[in-house]
Amino acid sequence: MVEITFTFESNNIIIQCNENQKILDICEKLSLKINVDINSLFFLYGGTILNLDKKLNEITKENKINILVYKYENEVCPKCGRILNDKVIDEIISSNNNVSFSLTGITGQIENIINNIINQKDINYINSQLNNINVIINNINLDLKKINNKLNQIKLNHNYFLKLNNFNEEKAKNILKNEIICIYNKQEDEINLLHDFNQNLIFKKAENSKSYIEGKNNINEGNIEIYVNNKKIKFDYKYKSEERGEIKVKFIFNKLLTTTCHIFRNCSSLKSIDLSSFNSTNVNDMWCMFYKCFSLESIDLSSLYTKNVNNMSFMFFNCSTLKSLDLSKFNTVNVYNMKSMFRGCSSLKSLNLSSFNTFNVNDMSYMFFNCSSLESLDLSSFNTSKVIFIDNILEGCQNLIKENIKISNFGKNILDNLN
């Protein structure tokens, strides 16, 4: 009989088996014991990942075997088996940057080796195990330097984004004009300036259990002024005149909006938007904000305040003419929904998402669906720990190859549809 000790998350699980049994069968027994799918685990033996296709007796002839078990989401040092992923780093940070060996599993590993050699008489085996301890200890300094460097980088990034967000917040609060400037290409007698908010309704139940409809829109004639080519016009979502070509439209808001969802939905003649003087400090919903703006070529979002926004789903849906988007100043800390956010942006070649904090996002499905012109994408800052829906996120991105996408902690399965 062979005794295998699996070490998983500081717990030792012992399984006895016949030396002719396949290692795959033994590892499946372990996955049942710890209630973790075997496909999400890897097994470290002798500094290398175990080949589960082998038979047990092809791995070793020893009666006792020690195997370290990790989840695929963990980054592990192949020499000593210590977890080096961001979760550990977060724990180190939360403990005031005091590095605790118990966090990285060093103490437990050394104790396991010592326990295994206490009653051994084979001097060669004892020496080889002591050498393993030396390897672990010699790698501590190197790994601590790596962690230190990463901590410093996190600190720098944190200070940068903190400064950036504070700057944006102060800038947003100091905006005096509270206006949006747009350029429309007017080819027809009548064009949509703003979306007809009749569709933007929510259903509620009254105390008598009868349903009623309540409008979410807070854009009305009382809080907006509209100027076309510097001439004030009567409040209307549509503009009618005989002129053709480009027209400049300025929207001046007398009150702070709490939502911009659907505001430019289906404005198919809209060519450019300047939001640098728009105060969005109270906005909490940007759902479908530029939905189906087929002619939109440029958006100035540099001063847009997004810290309070929780929904960005379908925000740029089918903005099929946009070639680039710089969202590097977006604060997405409270966003929970990014479904179809860039879906159908088929001309989009450049997309800067470096500031995105996706810790609270639960839906990323179809996020980049049919972004067929994208050639590279950096999602290394994305945190998908709370994501539930991620289906078809990159489907239809035929020019985006695996080598040009950075995913870091992102789910590996999203690459399945790529070249």
Beta strands, then each sheet from edge to edge (+ up, - down):
strand 1: 2-8
strand 2: 11-17
strand 3: 41-45
strand 4: 48-49
strand 5: 64-71
strand 6: 179-186
strand 7: 190-192
strand 8: 201-205
strand 9: 211-215
strand 10: 224-228
strand 11: 231-233
strand 12: 238-240
strand 13: 245-253
strand 14: 270-274
strand 15: 298-300
strand 16: 324-326
strand 17: 350-352
strand 18: 377-378
strand 19: 405-406
sheet 1: 2+ 1- 5- 3+ 4-
sheet 2: 11+ 10- 13+ 6- 14+ 15+
sheet 3: 7+ 12-
sheet 4: 8+ 9-
sheet 5: 16+ 17+
sheet 6: 18+ 19+
end
